[in-house]
Amino acid sequence: MNTHWLTVIGLGEDGLDALSPSSRVLIENAEVLLGGKRHLAMIPEGGAERLTWRVPLLDTMADIEARRGKRFVVLATGDPMHYGVAVTLAHHFAAEEMLVLPTAGALSLACARMRWPVSEVECLTLHGRPIETLRAYLAPENRLVILSHDGSTPDAVAAELKAAGYGASEMSVFEHMGGDLERRIDGQADSWPNQEIADLNSIAVCCNGGSRARRYFGALGLRDRAFENDGQLTKREIRMLTLGSLVPAPGALLWDIGAGSGSVAVEWMLSARGAEAVAIERNEERVACIARNALALGVPTLKPLHGDAPEATELLPAPNAIFIGGGFGVPGMVETCWARLKPGGRMVANAVTPESEALLTRWRDELGGNLVRINISRAKGVGHSTIWRPLSPITQWAVIKD
């Protein structure tokens, strides 16, 4: 059996002409070809069996598995490992079974046309994802390359930029990059022309916003008013110190227990690209509030979970970090969280009452870590004068699982 029996080949708009001789030989000698109708149309008819993607995509994984060991070639777009189908295939087939041969993808092509260094650009996909995903990437002067869902995506991006205060942003839409039908459309978000655009398009955006433009990504410590809440909110200053103790990292998973409005979970995801969070809350109305905050602030993949911890955590994947913002005194809470926390993970808990503070001290004595007392006051105007209004003092326990 050929070790690399499953080959994924990236195709551009220029089709077979741009492929290396070795890639063309692999296609010519394939026993099975899999791809979309557009890709298969680029390949001359031969003796290979031809398959198209099924919905749901997982059904196609079974089709591939049933032909294990055959010379199987998957035809993809551009770089198949960049938001492409090879990412899904890699979850189902071993690395030693696969060979991935990319060509220039939309990110590289768009940056080349814009003369932007690829290393200085943020790339995101809106293919099958909410338009609100864009919000997590908005910051002044940020350069974005956006992979569109279809021809309506540029209009939706322009509207989203305007709503967030980035109407002055320059946009360039590229259709069919690398092919004979390539076309470029330039404009500004707040005056974006309403016209028909091909479904196969990518968008380059240079974010320009006024003084009131909303900034989400890279802006740790969103204002309290950014969150819909019923008073159950980790205040901005405490939230910043809490996230500093949790140390968000790319791809890391947070359990936010007793999440309230979900503010810690939201900012965890905004602080590190690809970070994930589950916000666990027993109050059903607050769970709905968490979902609205996640959407409004650009992290629609945050997972609100209605239930009582620690029982609600039973089926969750093991986290890299845990924040216990409520329910610290529930029997079994700390024991369960500590057992499920990954080695090297961090657990942080905040206490307001003397009773909870006593529990934090006991657990610090048993598991180690640090206790910090946080006293914050905010200046408030009273008449023509200013006075200091203290927030409730917070005791924070932070510990690393060695």
ROMI-430431 format. One record per residue (C-alpha): residue number from 1; residue in three letters; y, z, x. Coordinates in nm, 3 decimals. Layout:
// residues N
 seq type       v       w       u
 NUM  ALA       Y       Z       X
...
***
This chain:
// residues 402
 seq type       v       w       u
   1  MET   0.000   0.000   0.000
   2  ASN   0.347  -0.087   0.122
   3  THR   0.527   0.239   0.200
   4  HIS   0.854   0.104   0.059
   5  TRP   0.711  -0.059  -0.251
   6  LEU   1.030   0.004  -0.453
   7  THR   1.339  -0.179  -0.324
   8  VAL   1.686  -0.153  -0.477
   9  ILE   1.920  -0.438  -0.383
  10  GLY   2.291  -0.434  -0.459
  11  LEU   2.441  -0.761  -0.581
  12  GLY   2.805  -0.858  -0.593
  13  GLU   2.980  -1.111  -0.812
  14  ASP   2.902  -1.371  -0.544
  15  GLY   2.529  -1.324  -0.612
  16  LEU   2.257  -1.437  -0.375
  17  ASP   2.494  -1.622  -0.143
  18  ALA   2.629  -1.296   0.000
  19  LEU   2.287  -1.136   0.063
  20  SER   2.122  -1.116   0.403
  21  PRO   1.820  -1.338   0.465
  22  SER   1.589  -1.034   0.461
  23  SER   1.718  -0.927   0.118
  24  ARG   1.663  -1.276  -0.019
  25  VAL   1.307  -1.279   0.115
  26  LEU   1.238  -0.948  -0.061
  27  ILE   1.359  -1.096  -0.390
  28  GLU   1.165  -1.421  -0.342
  29  ASN   0.841  -1.232  -0.266
  30  ALA   0.878  -0.969  -0.539
  31  GLU   0.596  -0.927  -0.788
  32  VAL   0.828  -0.750  -1.033
  33  LEU   1.205  -0.791  -1.079
  34  LEU   1.404  -0.537  -1.280
  35  GLY   1.772  -0.564  -1.368
  36  GLY   2.031  -0.633  -1.631
  37  LYS   2.053  -0.977  -1.789
  38  ARG   2.354  -1.062  -1.571
  39  HIS   2.165  -0.981  -1.251
  40  LEU   1.843  -1.155  -1.351
  41  ALA   2.041  -1.469  -1.438
  42  MET   2.145  -1.492  -1.072
  43  ILE   1.781  -1.524  -0.959
  44  PRO   1.599  -1.859  -0.984
  45  GLU   1.284  -1.852  -1.195
  46  GLY   0.964  -1.778  -1.004
  47  GLY   0.631  -1.606  -1.040
  48  ALA   0.765  -1.250  -1.061
  49  GLU   0.738  -1.046  -1.379
  50  ARG   1.086  -0.976  -1.516
  51  LEU   1.192  -0.651  -1.679
  52  THR   1.527  -0.538  -1.822
  53  TRP   1.659  -0.184  -1.854
  54  ARG   1.555   0.003  -2.165
  55  VAL   1.743   0.263  -2.364
  56  PRO   1.696   0.547  -2.294
  57  LEU   1.686   0.479  -1.923
  58  LEU   1.395   0.719  -1.873
  59  ASP   1.169   0.474  -2.057
  60  THR   1.227   0.230  -1.773
  61  MET   1.113   0.492  -1.522
  62  ALA   0.774   0.482  -1.695
  63  ASP   0.772   0.102  -1.669
  64  ILE   0.828   0.128  -1.294
  65  GLU   0.566   0.400  -1.252
  66  ALA   0.308   0.185  -1.432
  67  ARG   0.356  -0.081  -1.162
  68  ARG   0.344   0.156  -0.866
  69  GLY   0.239  -0.018  -0.545
  70  LYS   0.350  -0.364  -0.648
  71  ARG   0.632  -0.537  -0.465
  72  PHE   0.898  -0.409  -0.701
  73  VAL   1.265  -0.508  -0.666
  74  VAL   1.545  -0.351  -0.870
  75  LEU   1.868  -0.550  -0.892
  76  ALA   2.181  -0.335  -0.913
  77  THR   2.557  -0.371  -0.882
  78  GLY   2.732  -0.324  -0.548
  79  ASP   2.634   0.004  -0.383
  80  PRO   2.343   0.140  -0.591
  81  MET   2.385   0.492  -0.450
  82  HIS   2.749   0.516  -0.560
  83  TYR   2.733   0.609  -0.929
  84  GLY   2.453   0.354  -0.942
  85  VAL   2.097   0.331  -1.068
  86  ALA   1.946   0.421  -0.730
  87  VAL   2.071   0.777  -0.783
  88  THR   1.853   0.804  -1.094
  89  LEU   1.558   0.639  -0.923
  90  ALA   1.582   0.884  -0.633
  91  HIS   1.522   1.169  -0.879
  92  HIS   1.194   1.010  -0.992
  93  PHE   1.050   0.854  -0.677
  94  ALA   1.004   0.989  -0.325
  95  ALA   1.245   0.882  -0.052
  96  GLU   0.965   0.728   0.154
  97  GLU   0.876   0.499  -0.138
  98  MET   1.225   0.354  -0.175
  99  LEU   1.439   0.113   0.023
 100  VAL   1.804   0.083  -0.083
 101  LEU   2.007  -0.216   0.038
 102  PRO   2.372  -0.194  -0.076
 103  THR   2.647  -0.451  -0.073
 104  ALA   3.019  -0.383  -0.097
 105  GLY   3.084  -0.173  -0.408
 106  ALA   3.387  -0.143  -0.633
 107  LEU   3.538   0.140  -0.426
 108  SER   3.534  -0.059  -0.101
 109  LEU   3.653  -0.378  -0.267
 110  ALA   3.938  -0.211  -0.456
 111  CYS   4.055  -0.023  -0.146
 112  ALA   4.046  -0.347   0.053
 113  ARG   4.266  -0.520  -0.204
 114  MET   4.506  -0.224  -0.222
 115  ARG   4.503  -0.173   0.158
 116  TRP   4.410   0.190   0.102
 117  PRO   4.195   0.384   0.351
 118  VAL   3.871   0.467   0.167
 119  SER   3.875   0.817   0.317
 120  GLU   4.205   0.892   0.142
 121  VAL   4.098   0.787  -0.208
 122  GLU   3.930   0.978  -0.491
 123  CYS   3.675   0.777  -0.688
 124  LEU   3.549   0.860  -1.036
 125  THR   3.354   0.685  -1.305
 126  LEU   3.438   0.675  -1.673
 127  HIS   3.122   0.483  -1.756
 128  GLY   2.970   0.676  -2.043
 129  ARG   3.196   0.975  -1.972
 130  PRO   3.490   1.123  -2.166
 131  ILE   3.835   0.995  -2.076
 132  GLU   3.933   1.362  -2.024
 133  THR   3.730   1.349  -1.700
 134  LEU   4.037   1.183  -1.548
 135  ARG   4.246   1.499  -1.585
 136  ALA   4.059   1.682  -1.309
 137  TYR   4.182   1.418  -1.061
 138  LEU   4.551   1.425  -1.148
 139  ALA   4.788   1.538  -0.875
 140  PRO   5.112   1.388  -0.745
 141  GLU   5.054   1.100  -0.499
 142  ASN   4.677   1.113  -0.551
 143  ARG   4.515   0.771  -0.515
 144  LEU   4.230   0.697  -0.752
 145  VAL   3.973   0.423  -0.794
 146  ILE   3.825   0.440  -1.143
 147  LEU   3.503   0.266  -1.247
 148  SER   3.559   0.150  -1.605
 149  HIS   3.325   0.179  -1.901
 150  ASP   3.445  -0.149  -2.053
 151  GLY   3.755  -0.357  -2.120
 152  SER   3.919  -0.081  -2.322
 153  THR   3.919   0.168  -2.032
 154  PRO   4.248   0.056  -1.869
 155  ASP   4.438   0.114  -2.195
 156  ALA   4.278   0.457  -2.231
 157  VAL   4.362   0.548  -1.869
 158  ALA   4.725   0.442  -1.917
 159  ALA   4.754   0.654  -2.233
 160  GLU   4.596   0.955  -2.061
 161  LEU   4.833   0.925  -1.764
 162  LYS   5.135   0.909  -1.995
 163  ALA   5.018   1.212  -2.194
 164  ALA   4.979   1.418  -1.876
 165  GLY   5.325   1.329  -1.744
 166  TYR   5.213   1.054  -1.504
 167  GLY   5.363   0.760  -1.691
 168  ALA   5.531   0.634  -1.371
 169  SER   5.190   0.583  -1.207
 170  GLU   5.122   0.235  -1.070
 171  MET   4.800   0.076  -1.198
 172  SER   4.607  -0.226  -1.076
 173  VAL   4.308  -0.356  -1.270
 174  PHE   4.055  -0.578  -1.094
 175  GLU   3.816  -0.797  -1.292
 176  HIS   3.497  -0.947  -1.144
 177  MET   3.584  -0.849  -0.787
 178  GLY   3.427  -1.072  -0.525
 179  GLY   3.353  -1.360  -0.763
 180  ASP   3.512  -1.685  -0.872
 181  LEU   3.651  -1.514  -1.183
 182  GLU   3.832  -1.236  -0.995
 183  ARG   4.166  -1.144  -1.149
 184  ARG   4.422  -0.872  -1.076
 185  ILE   4.658  -0.717  -1.331
 186  ASP   4.940  -0.488  -1.210
 187  GLY   5.160  -0.260  -1.412
 188  GLN   5.285   0.092  -1.480
 189  ALA   5.109   0.339  -1.706
 190  ASP   5.401   0.397  -1.943
 191  SER   5.450   0.022  -1.997
 192  TRP   5.094  -0.098  -1.953
 193  PRO   5.053  -0.441  -2.116
 194  ASN   4.817  -0.458  -2.411
 195  GLN   4.588  -0.748  -2.325
 196  GLU   4.224  -0.846  -2.321
 197  ILE   4.043  -0.729  -2.008
 198  ALA   3.690  -0.810  -1.898
 199  ASP   3.432  -0.536  -1.940
 200  LEU   3.348  -0.555  -1.569
 201  ASN   3.662  -0.405  -1.421
 202  SER   3.782  -0.131  -1.188
 203  ILE   4.118   0.045  -1.184
 204  ALA   4.331   0.156  -0.888
 205  VAL   4.591   0.423  -0.967
 206  CYS   4.861   0.581  -0.754
 207  CYS   4.957   0.897  -0.943
 208  ASN   5.331   0.942  -0.987
 209  GLY   5.457   1.219  -1.209
 210  GLY   5.777   1.395  -1.298
 211  SER   5.858   1.762  -1.247
 212  ARG   5.663   1.853  -1.561
 213  ALA   5.354   1.648  -1.477
 214  ARG   5.038   1.848  -1.521
 215  ARG   4.835   1.913  -1.211
 216  TYR   4.477   2.026  -1.239
 217  PHE   4.280   1.933  -0.926
 218  GLY   4.374   2.133  -0.617
 219  ALA   4.609   2.361  -0.812
 220  LEU   4.427   2.694  -0.804
 221  GLY   4.580   2.940  -1.049
 222  LEU   4.662   2.750  -1.366
 223  ARG   4.920   2.920  -1.584
 224  ASP   4.776   3.150  -1.849
 225  ARG   4.934   2.934  -2.117
 226  ALA   4.719   2.639  -2.002
 227  PHE   4.422   2.807  -2.170
 228  GLU   4.369   2.847  -2.541
 229  ASN   4.264   3.210  -2.584
 230  ASP   4.256   3.509  -2.818
 231  GLY   4.358   3.755  -2.548
 232  GLN   4.022   3.751  -2.367
 233  LEU   4.156   3.584  -2.056
 234  THR   4.131   3.665  -1.687
 235  LYS   4.500   3.665  -1.596
 236  ARG   4.622   3.413  -1.342
 237  GLU   4.670   3.649  -1.047
 238  ILE   4.335   3.822  -1.104
 239  ARG   4.169   3.484  -1.157
 240  MET   4.291   3.358  -0.820
 241  LEU   4.159   3.667  -0.641
 242  THR   3.831   3.641  -0.831
 243  LEU   3.781   3.276  -0.733
 244  GLY   3.869   3.366  -0.376
 245  SER   3.579   3.611  -0.380
 246  LEU   3.342   3.365  -0.551
 247  VAL   3.423   3.087  -0.299
 248  PRO   3.371   2.763  -0.498
 249  ALA   3.178   2.494  -0.311
 250  PRO   3.093   2.129  -0.387
 251  GLY   2.790   2.105  -0.614
 252  ALA   2.755   2.483  -0.649
 253  LEU   2.660   2.639  -0.984
 254  LEU   2.845   2.938  -1.136
 255  TRP   2.732   3.165  -1.417
 256  ASP   3.046   3.297  -1.589
 257  ILE   2.914   3.588  -1.797
 258  GLY   3.132   3.724  -2.076
 259  ALA   3.343   3.413  -2.024
 260  GLY   3.608   3.478  -2.292
 261  SER   3.823   3.165  -2.275
 262  GLY   3.624   3.021  -1.982
 263  SER   3.920   3.030  -1.743
 264  VAL   3.716   3.131  -1.436
 265  ALA   3.451   2.867  -1.504
 266  VAL   3.714   2.597  -1.558
 267  GLU   3.896   2.673  -1.233
 268  TRP   3.567   2.704  -1.043
 269  MET   3.491   2.343  -1.137
 270  LEU   3.844   2.225  -1.058
 271  SER   3.837   2.391  -0.716
 272  ALA   3.545   2.198  -0.566
 273  ARG   3.437   1.843  -0.644
 274  GLY   3.100   1.838  -0.818
 275  ALA   3.093   2.214  -0.882
 276  GLU   2.910   2.314  -1.202
 277  ALA   2.942   2.611  -1.436
 278  VAL   2.775   2.770  -1.735
 279  ALA   3.007   2.989  -1.943
 280  ILE   2.805   3.249  -2.134
 281  GLU   2.977   3.413  -2.430
 282  ARG   2.842   3.613  -2.726
 283  ASN   3.136   3.540  -2.958
 284  GLU   3.078   3.206  -3.133
 285  GLU   3.448   3.131  -3.185
 286  ARG   3.516   3.185  -2.815
 287  VAL   3.232   2.949  -2.725
 288  ALA   3.411   2.677  -2.921
 289  CYS   3.735   2.774  -2.748
 290  ILE   3.567   2.738  -2.406
 291  ALA   3.455   2.387  -2.499
 292  ARG   3.809   2.291  -2.600
 293  ASN   3.956   2.433  -2.279
 294  ALA   3.699   2.247  -2.070
 295  LEU   3.790   1.918  -2.236
 296  ALA   4.165   1.976  -2.224
 297  LEU   4.163   2.071  -1.856
 298  GLY   3.945   1.789  -1.729
 299  VAL   3.600   1.948  -1.684
 300  PRO   3.408   1.822  -1.990
 301  THR   3.073   1.883  -1.816
 302  LEU   3.124   2.261  -1.823
 303  LYS   2.841   2.406  -2.033
 304  PRO   2.941   2.674  -2.287
 305  LEU   2.641   2.885  -2.387
 306  HIS   2.636   3.104  -2.697
 307  GLY   2.422   3.412  -2.646
 308  ASP   2.384   3.762  -2.508
 309  ALA   2.339   3.805  -2.134
 310  PRO   2.117   3.870  -1.955
 311  GLU   1.867   3.726  -2.207
 312  ALA   2.067   3.404  -2.241
 313  THR   2.025   3.329  -1.870
 314  GLU   1.645   3.314  -1.884
 315  LEU   1.615   2.935  -1.894
 316  LEU   1.917   2.856  -1.675
 317  PRO   1.880   2.721  -1.321
 318  ALA   1.941   2.974  -1.044
 319  PRO   2.314   2.999  -0.960
 320  ASN   2.502   2.999  -0.633
 321  ALA   2.755   3.246  -0.773
 322  ILE   2.785   3.483  -1.068
 323  PHE   3.097   3.628  -1.222
 324  ILE   3.049   3.916  -1.462
 325  GLY   3.370   3.938  -1.657
 326  GLY   3.221   4.125  -1.951
 327  GLY   2.908   4.320  -2.031
 328  PHE   2.866   4.471  -1.687
 329  GLY   2.721   4.788  -1.838
 330  VAL   2.455   4.609  -2.046
 331  PRO   2.109   4.739  -1.945
 332  GLY   1.938   4.502  -1.704
 333  MET   2.250   4.288  -1.649
 334  VAL   2.299   4.350  -1.278
 335  GLU   1.925   4.362  -1.202
 336  THR   1.866   4.024  -1.370
 337  CYS   2.168   3.858  -1.216
 338  TRP   2.083   3.983  -0.869
 339  ALA   1.722   3.868  -0.897
 340  ARG   1.822   3.517  -1.012
 341  LEU   2.110   3.470  -0.766
 342  LYS   2.021   3.234  -0.484
 343  PRO   2.001   3.376  -0.129
 344  GLY   2.346   3.359   0.025
 345  GLY   2.501   3.356  -0.322
 346  ARG   2.794   3.572  -0.429
 347  MET   2.825   3.805  -0.724
 348  VAL   3.164   3.932  -0.841
 349  ALA   3.240   4.176  -1.122
 350  ASN   3.573   4.305  -1.251
 351  ALA   3.615   4.640  -1.424
 352  VAL   3.905   4.777  -1.624
 353  THR   3.773   5.107  -1.764
 354  PRO   3.684   5.417  -1.557
 355  GLU   3.329   5.396  -1.697
 356  SER   3.281   5.040  -1.571
 357  GLU   3.443   5.131  -1.242
 358  ALA   3.189   5.409  -1.195
 359  LEU   2.909   5.156  -1.249
 360  LEU   3.062   4.923  -0.992
 361  THR   3.068   5.207  -0.741
 362  ARG   2.703   5.287  -0.807
 363  TRP   2.594   4.928  -0.759
 364  ARG   2.806   4.895  -0.447
 365  ASP   2.621   5.194  -0.303
 366  GLU   2.286   5.033  -0.387
 367  LEU   2.345   4.666  -0.304
 368  GLY   2.641   4.676  -0.067
 369  GLY   2.950   4.461  -0.086
 370  ASN   3.316   4.553  -0.115
 371  LEU   3.528   4.731  -0.374
 372  VAL   3.893   4.634  -0.414
 373  ARG   4.155   4.786  -0.643
 374  ILE   4.401   4.527  -0.773
 375  ASN   4.739   4.627  -0.912
 376  ILE   4.963   4.345  -1.031
 377  SER   5.308   4.367  -1.187
 378  ARG   5.511   4.087  -1.340
 379  ALA   5.889   4.077  -1.356
 380  LYS   6.020   4.062  -1.714
 381  GLY   6.374   4.019  -1.837
 382  VAL   6.506   4.293  -2.063
 383  GLY   6.856   4.214  -2.181
 384  HIS   7.059   4.142  -1.867
 385  SER   6.818   4.334  -1.644
 386  THR   6.472   4.280  -1.497
 387  ILE   6.190   4.533  -1.500
 388  TRP   5.836   4.533  -1.365
 389  ARG   5.560   4.524  -1.625
 390  PRO   5.222   4.617  -1.476
 391  LEU   4.900   4.447  -1.579
 392  SER   4.596   4.668  -1.631
 393  PRO   4.461   4.773  -1.290
 394  ILE   4.137   4.594  -1.197
 395  THR   3.856   4.716  -0.976
 396  GLN   3.661   4.427  -0.825
 397  TRP   3.318   4.442  -0.667
 398  ALA   3.206   4.144  -0.458
 399  VAL   2.871   4.120  -0.283
 400  ILE   2.677   3.851  -0.095
 401  LYS   2.300   3.828  -0.136
 402  ASP   2.174   3.812   0.222
***
